[in-house]
Amino acid sequence: MRKVALGGFVCALLLSFTTPAAAARPSVEDTLPAPGLYCVERVAMPDLVNVIDAKWSPDAQMLAVVRFERRPSGGPAGYIEDEVLELLDMKTKQLRSLGSIEYGRPAWSPSGHYLAYWGNKADFLEVMERQTGEVIAKLTPTNPEFRWQGDTLLYLEKSTIRAWKGGRTAETLGRLGDTKVPHYPEDNWEWSGDGSRFTLTRYDQKDVTPERFIGATVALDAEPIDLPGALYTEWAPTGTVLLVRYDARLEIRDLAADTVTKIAIPHNAVHAWAADGRTLLVRTPRPSVAAGDLYEESAVVWPVPSLGRAILPDVFGVRGFSPDGRFFGGTVRTDRQDNIFAVFRCYEIVRGDPAGVPVPFAERFAKIDGGTGHLLRPVAGPIAQFFHLAHSGVDVAAPFGSPIVAADAGIVTKTGWQLDGEGGIRVCVQHSGGLETCYYHASAVLASVGDRVARGQAIALVGMSGLTRGPHVHWEAKLNGRLIDPLLR
């Protein structure tokens, strides 16, 4: 890692960047850009359609992507959306398919030697050796959360914590107490970035306040953690840093340093981790349809607040840096239901830099940006359940904490916990022509009653509140009080 000067501060931010030759970059005609990180030049890529997850290898040479494909079905919609896993070689731009999967969740080991992912229909947690491309282990967790600890893979099998260290079988680390065994998918288990700690969040469909526990992997036990008013918790990608989200603040608990940092944020702000897995960025999402043609500013808020900024493309759903910080990738809409995965090259700009700024990517998909009557899919995920007589909406799967956007412009009419508890935390938006859409099972609300929201504006974050079998959005639409299929509107 090299240190990058941002706005007069020196902070280890987003890792190293490769600066192209000055001749390949346009000159500055007027004023110089403000200092910061600019990820605005699009990289030529093969079309990766409907990507719902993407993980870079540690050397940024491989990209594991999970996307969904529509296939004919005898169900109410006439099709289903199946997930497939593919590997993209960033040098050759060649794709290799690893076949159909469920839950996906690909994760590279820190050395890059192995890739773990859920196999076909989630029958096994498979471990692939990168050099040979062969599956060398098929493990049988009972919970989809797993974590690499070096080249050791930690996972849960009922009440047992197991560790795979090579070969075809795993070792037993120990057993959890009966009251701490997570019941998937009602409960949420998360490993810390280094695998040494874990949190267990136990949801109750009739209570807005879940039970929370925190423990150490070696101790195989957990203690209650009291976080009154917290919306959810999340581990940083590295180390033992626990982020706690509240309505208008973030709380950063660094367990290694034994410090707690409180950061005030707008209630509609969204956070993300930088390439180093430790630097925290905060942005206020633009009220726009994310087609990759606009840019947002993210501020560095932890561990050292900085005047520097990161200018990133307005993308939808999947978003994140390559581990070396040279690239930023995310999904951009191609129409109201579909997306492609785009990659942007990142540059460091310091004050007085004579080389200027790379040419921005500017491409607008006009067919998704005009008028009403064409509802946007609220998250970039596959449909898990369609609208039918026994199901009042469309369930769209998405990672916990990812933004939910308004399917069309309107006024927010309802927020908060649904009275019967089944829908959990929801946001409802009234549109023109007697149309209303509602979004259920959220973890946090980013809008208030009375707010005017734009088509594509982030209004909530995906969660597991209420009666749910995993993180997703239950998306409902009513026309003059009558339930309709939002996919047909």
Helices and strands as residue ranges (DSSP letters): E 4-6, E 9-11, G 22-24, E 36-43, E 51-56, E 62-72, E 79-89, E 95-101, E 107-108, E 114-118, G 120-122, E 125-129, E 135-139, E 146-149, E 152-157, E 160-164, E 171-175, G 178-180, E 187-191, E 197-204, E 207-216, E 221-224, E 232-235, E 241-245, E 249-254, E 259-264, E 270-273, E 280-283, E 295-302, E 309-313, E 316-321, E 327-333, E 339-349, G 366-368, E 383-385, E 394-397, E 403-405, E 410-417, E 425-430, G 432-434, E 435-445, E 452-453, E 458-462, E 472-479, E 482-484, G 486-488
